[in-house]
């Protein structure tokens, strides 16, 4: 995939999609910086893949404003959380926290790595967006708003970065088999008034033609392709992995 000698930074890389991406990029030859709030888990993953760990609270965006990341060739913005509330009941502090983590942090990290990418004439930024970066769903106002904002950020980076050999793309999966999704089941059952054992079939897979959860390794494979030389003409794209959800 052309990643030998490249240096990648993956956020939220101690578990779930981020971990799968870190492992895949390392397997494809990159040195991976495993960035996560949990330093213990980040170090464990980094040790296993021959990378390095960065314990960081990405919601503390004031601390990221002056961060220096000059030698990053591939940035994967993956860190995220989900909270489920009706708009009129959404806690404002939680809403703002999610925007900091999933919009401001990707902006600040992209801002930090772009000068080095421009200088080298090569770079790849991949944002783990969501099907909810393209459509909406009830009870997810902050998540949907954040992912829509991430889509816009990605497109602007693509336009600015193109002349410098830098691409920026979003990957848009539907529900992936991760702890983040598993934690939603009880809340989804409560909000929709159904038993927990019916949430996957009646809520998560209701609009998909391919009626199964996506595996993290599938997302990681697409991320690795977008991070390689073969994807040099793919930029500003939203790459759906949604089982046909947005075909309706």
PEHUKA-V938592 format. One record per pair of residues at least 4 apart in sequence whose ideal C-beta (glycine too) atoms are under 8 Angstrom apart, sorted by sequence separation. I is the first residue (numbers start at 1). GAP is how many residues later the second one is. D is the distance in whole Angstrom. If there is no record, write none. Layout:
I GAP D
I GAP D
This chain:
2 4 8
12 4 7
14 4 7
15 4 5
16 4 7
17 4 6
18 4 6
19 4 6
20 4 6
21 4 6
22 4 6
23 4 6
24 4 6
26 4 6
38 4 6
39 4 6
40 4 7
41 4 7
42 4 6
43 4 6
44 4 7
45 4 6
46 4 8
60 4 7
61 4 7
63 4 7
85 4 5
86 4 7
90 4 7
91 4 7
92 4 6
93 4 6
94 4 7
95 4 7
96 4 6
97 4 6
98 4 6
99 4 5
100 4 5
101 4 6
102 4 7
103 4 7
104 4 6
105 4 6
106 4 6
107 4 6
108 4 6
109 4 6
110 4 6
113 4 6
114 4 6
115 4 6
116 4 6
129 4 4
131 4 6
132 4 7
136 4 7
140 4 5
141 4 6
142 4 6
143 4 6
144 4 6
145 4 6
146 4 6
147 4 7
148 4 7
149 4 6
150 4 6
151 4 7
152 4 7
153 4 6
154 4 6
155 4 7
156 4 6
157 4 5
158 4 6
160 4 8
161 4 8
162 4 7
176 4 8
177 4 7
178 4 7
179 4 6
180 4 7
181 4 8
183 4 8
184 4 5
185 4 6
186 4 6
187 4 6
188 4 6
189 4 8
194 4 5
195 4 8
198 4 5
199 4 5
200 4 5
201 4 6
202 4 6
214 4 5
215 4 8
216 4 6
217 4 6
218 4 7
219 4 6
220 4 6
221 4 7
222 4 6
223 4 6
224 4 7
227 4 7
242 4 6
244 4 8
3 5 7
12 5 7
13 5 4
14 5 6
25 5 4
26 5 8
36 5 6
46 5 4
85 5 4
90 5 5
99 5 7
100 5 7
117 5 7
118 5 8
132 5 6
161 5 3
162 5 8
176 5 6
177 5 8
189 5 6
194 5 7
198 5 8
199 5 6
200 5 6
201 5 8
214 5 7
225 5 7
226 5 5
234 5 8
240 5 8
12 6 4
13 6 6
26 6 5
36 6 4
45 6 7
46 6 5
57 6 7
58 6 7
85 6 7
117 6 3
161 6 7
175 6 5
189 6 6
205 6 5
225 6 6
240 6 6
11 7 6
25 7 5
35 7 7
46 7 4
83 7 8
116 7 8
137 7 7
161 7 6
189 7 4
192 7 7
205 7 7
10 8 5
13 8 7
34 8 5
45 8 8
132 8 6
136 8 5
194 8 6
205 8 8
226 8 6
13 9 4
34 9 8
85 9 8
114 9 7
157 9 7
158 9 6
189 9 8
194 9 8
204 9 7
22 10 5
43 10 4
113 10 7
158 10 4
186 10 6
189 10 5
192 10 8
201 10 8
10 11 5
34 11 5
42 11 4
83 11 5
132 11 6
133 11 8
157 11 4
158 11 7
185 11 5
188 11 5
192 11 6
10 12 5
22 12 5
34 12 4
42 12 7
43 12 8
113 12 7
132 12 5
33 13 8
42 13 6
130 13 7
155 13 8
200 13 7
226 13 7
8 14 8
32 14 7
39 14 7
133 14 4
154 14 5
185 14 5
10 15 7
19 15 8
34 15 8
83 15 7
110 15 6
132 15 5
133 15 6
154 15 6
184 15 8
185 15 7
188 15 5
39 16 3
154 16 5
188 16 8
8 17 5
32 17 6
34 17 5
36 17 8
38 17 8
81 17 6
130 17 5
133 17 6
134 17 7
222 17 6
18 18 7
33 18 6
34 18 7
35 18 8
36 18 8
37 18 7
129 18 5
133 18 5
13 19 7
31 19 7
32 19 4
33 19 5
34 19 5
35 19 4
36 19 7
37 19 7
151 19 6
222 19 6
14 20 6
31 20 6
32 20 8
33 20 7
34 20 7
36 20 7
37 20 6
81 20 6
150 20 7
13 21 4
15 21 8
31 21 7
33 21 5
35 21 5
37 21 7
58 21 5
80 21 7
81 21 8
106 21 6
129 21 5
3 22 6
8 22 4
10 22 6
13 22 6
14 22 4
23 22 8
27 22 8
79 22 6
80 22 5
129 22 6
219 22 6
6 23 7
7 23 7
8 23 7
9 23 8
10 23 7
12 23 7
13 23 6
14 23 8
15 23 8
22 23 6
26 23 4
35 23 8
79 23 7
127 23 5
181 23 7
218 23 7
5 24 7
6 24 5
7 24 5
8 24 5
9 24 4
10 24 6
11 24 5
12 24 6
14 24 5
26 24 6
127 24 8
3 25 4
4 25 4
6 25 7
8 25 7
10 25 7
11 25 7
23 25 8
26 25 6
129 25 8
175 25 8
3 26 4
4 26 8
7 26 7
9 26 6
15 26 7
19 26 6
23 26 6
79 26 7
127 26 7
1 27 4
2 27 8
3 27 4
14 27 4
22 27 6
127 27 5
214 27 6
1 28 7
14 28 5
77 28 7
13 29 7
22 29 7
77 29 4
125 29 7
175 29 4
214 29 7
14 30 8
174 30 8
175 30 7
14 31 6
212 31 7
13 32 6
77 32 6
125 32 6
181 32 7
211 32 7
77 33 7
210 33 4
75 34 6
174 34 6
208 34 7
209 34 6
210 34 6
75 35 7
208 35 3
209 35 3
125 36 8
177 36 4
208 36 6
209 36 8
133 37 6
176 37 7
177 37 7
208 37 5
59 38 6
75 38 5
123 38 7
134 38 6
175 38 5
176 38 5
177 38 6
178 38 6
205 38 8
207 38 5
209 38 7
33 39 8
61 39 5
133 39 6
175 39 7
176 39 7
177 39 7
64 40 8
69 40 7
72 40 8
174 40 6
176 40 6
59 41 5
64 41 6
67 41 7
72 41 4
102 41 8
123 41 7
125 41 7
127 41 7
129 41 4
131 41 6
173 41 5
207 41 6
37 42 8
58 42 8
59 42 5
67 42 7
123 42 7
124 42 7
125 42 7
126 42 8
127 42 7
128 42 8
129 42 6
130 42 6
131 42 7
30 43 8
36 43 7
58 43 6
61 43 4
65 43 6
69 43 4
70 43 8
99 43 7
103 43 5
110 43 7
114 43 7
118 43 8
121 43 6
122 43 5
123 43 4
124 43 6
125 43 4
126 43 6
127 43 5
128 43 6
129 43 5
130 43 6
131 43 5
176 43 6
30 44 6
35 44 7
61 44 6
64 44 4
68 44 7
69 44 5
72 44 7
73 44 7
98 44 4
102 44 4
106 44 6
117 44 7
121 44 4
122 44 7
123 44 7
125 44 8
126 44 8
127 44 7
130 44 8
9 45 8
11 45 8
64 45 7
67 45 5
70 45 7
71 45 6
72 45 8
98 45 6
101 45 8
102 45 7
120 45 8
126 45 6
128 45 8
173 45 8
59 46 7
70 46 4
95 46 7
99 46 7
103 46 5
107 46 6
118 46 4
173 46 5
11 47 6
58 47 4
61 47 6
69 47 7
73 47 7
95 47 4
99 47 6
102 47 8
103 47 6
106 47 6
110 47 6
114 47 7
117 47 7
64 48 8
75 48 8
77 48 7
80 48 7
94 48 7
98 48 6
102 48 7
117 48 8
118 48 7
171 48 6
25 49 7
73 49 7
74 49 7
75 49 7
76 49 8
77 49 7
117 49 5
73 50 6
74 50 5
75 50 5
76 50 5
77 50 5
78 50 4
99 50 8
103 50 7
25 51 8
58 51 8
72 51 8
73 51 7
74 51 8
75 51 7
76 51 8
77 51 6
90 51 6
171 51 6
74 52 7
76 52 7
86 52 8
90 52 6
114 52 7
139 52 5
171 52 6
86 53 6
138 53 7
85 54 6
87 54 5
21 55 5
84 55 5
171 55 7
84 56 6
85 56 8
21 57 6
169 57 5
18 58 7
82 58 7
110 58 8
83 59 6
167 59 7
9 60 7
18 60 4
83 60 7
17 61 6
18 61 7
82 61 6
16 62 8
169 62 8
9 63 5
13 63 8
80 63 8
7 64 6
8 64 7
167 64 7
7 65 6
8 65 7
9 65 7
11 65 7
13 65 7
167 65 7
169 65 6
7 66 5
8 66 4
9 66 5
10 66 4
11 66 6
12 66 4
80 66 8
169 66 6
172 66 5
6 67 4
7 67 7
8 67 7
9 67 7
11 67 5
12 67 3
165 67 8
167 67 6
168 67 6
169 67 7
170 67 7
172 67 6
174 67 7
6 68 6
8 68 7
10 68 6
11 68 4
12 68 6
167 68 4
168 68 7
169 68 5
170 68 5
171 68 5
172 68 5
173 68 4
174 68 4
169 69 8
170 69 7
172 69 6
173 69 7
174 69 6
169 70 6
171 70 7
172 70 6
3 71 7
174 71 5
77 73 7
162 73 6
161 74 7
172 74 8
158 77 4
159 77 7
158 78 3
155 81 5
154 82 7
154 84 8
151 87 6
128 91 7
11 94 7
128 95 8
126 97 5
11 98 7
82 98 6
81 99 7
9 100 7
80 100 7
84 100 6
126 100 5
82 101 7
126 101 6
82 102 6
124 102 7
84 103 4
124 103 5
9 104 7
84 104 7
124 104 8
134 104 6
86 105 8
133 105 7
134 106 7
21 107 8
84 107 6
124 107 8
129 109 7
131 109 7
18 110 8
135 110 8
17 111 6
131 111 4
135 111 6
134 112 6
131 114 5
131 115 6
12 116 8
76 147 6
76 151 8
74 153 5
17 156 8
17 159 6
16 160 7
17 161 6
16 162 4
15 163 7
16 163 6
15 164 6
16 164 6
24 193 7
25 195 8
20 196 4
24 196 4
28 196 5
19 197 7
20 197 5
23 197 7
24 197 7
30 197 8
21 198 7
25 198 7
17 199 5
20 199 6
21 199 5
24 199 7
25 199 6
28 199 8
16 200 6
20 200 4
24 200 5
28 200 7
17 202 5
21 202 5
25 202 7
17 203 7
21 203 8
8 219 7
3 221 7
6 221 8
1 223 5
1 224 7
3 224 6
3 225 6
1 226 7
2 226 4
1 227 4
2 227 4
1 228 8
2 228 7
1 229 7
